Amino acid sequence: MGAGSWGTTFAKVLGDAAASHGAHRTIRVWGRSPEVVADINAHRNAKYLDAIELPGSISASTDPAEVLAEAQLVVLAVPAQSLRDQLLLWRGHIPDAAIVMSLMKGLEIGTDKRMSEVIADVASIPAERIAVLSGPNLALEIARCEPTASVVACSDPEVAHWIAEACTAPYFRPYMSTDVVGVEIGGIVKNVIALAVGICEGKSMGDNTKATVITRGLAETTRLAVALGGDPQTMAGLAGLGDLVATCSSKLSRNHTAGSLLGQGLSVEEVGLRMTQVAEGIKSAAAVHELAQRLGVDMPITAAVVAVLKGRLPVDQLEPLLLARQLKSEGD
C-alpha cells in the first residue's frame, strides 16, 4: 500500500524472493497516481526508480479493495503522517487473517504513536499480526539489487520468521526480532539525527563533527528506546547503528539531503519545495522531542534540530547545541 520508492522496491524484493525459490507469488501495489500505477503495470516506476525493471508478478491499481482482496501480507508504505487517514479508508478491506507490516519510519504528530501503535489503534489488529521492517533501506540501492540486510520484528517470532522467508532475495537478507519498539524507534530517530548530520555537511563541517553527531545520536536513540521498553542491543544492530550510518552518510537519504539544504540556508518551506519525496525527520522531529520530554529522556541533538525546524534557532547557531550536555561519563 504505497507506490513510492520504498513501497515499490519492497514489492520488487518480494517478487525477486519468490522467483529465486521457484515459487509463484501475486503482488499487488496500491498507488494514488494513475500515471504511476500505469507505469508499474508496464513493469517500471520511472518517477521513483528510474529505468529499473520490475518483476512480472507485480501489478498495480488505484483501487484499495482490489489490491487488498485475499491478501496474506499487507505492507504499508505511505508517509507516516497520512497513515491514520488512509487506514480509516482501508481497514474494512484488510482480510481478517492478514499480517500487516509497516515499512514506515515516523512518529505520529499529536499522539506520539509509533506506526505499529497506529495500526493497532485504527484497524484493531492484535500485536501478534503486526510487524515492522527496518534497517539500512535506501530504496534505490536495493532496487538495483545491491546487497543489504534488514530486521523484521513482530511480537510473535513465528510471524517474523514467515515474513523473513517471504522476503529473502539473493540481495536482501532479513534478520528476525521480537523487539518491535526498539526496531521502530531506531528507524524513527535516525531520521532526526540525519537532519543534524546533513546540516553539518551543508555548513561544510568536518568528518569529526559528523562522526560525533552520529555516535551521540545513537546514544540518544538508545536512551529513548530503552525508556519505552526496547532492548539496547537492538540499537547496536541493523535497525539501530546500521540504519543510522546509512541514512546519515548517503546522498540517497532524503533526511540527509533535507538537512544539507537547511545547512545551506534554505527554509523548511524551501526545502519542501525542492524535494520530491517526504523527509520523515522534518515531520516527526517534534513528536520525537515531545515524547522524550514526556519520558524525561535527554536528547540535546533532537532538541536542537527541532528548534531549527520551528524557526526558534538560526541554523548558524546550531553547532554549540549539538553537544549541549553536562560533563558526564560517555555511557550516561
Helices and strands as residue ranges (DSSP letters): H 5-20, E 27-30, H 34-41, H 46-49, E 58-61, H 64-68, E 73-76, G 80-82, H 83-90, G 91-93, E 99-102, H 115-123, G 127-129, E 130-134, H 139-143, E 148-154, H 157-166, E 172-177, H 180-202, H 207-227, G 232-236, I 238-242, H 243-249, H 254-263, H 268-274, H 280-295, H 300-309, G 315-317, G 319-321
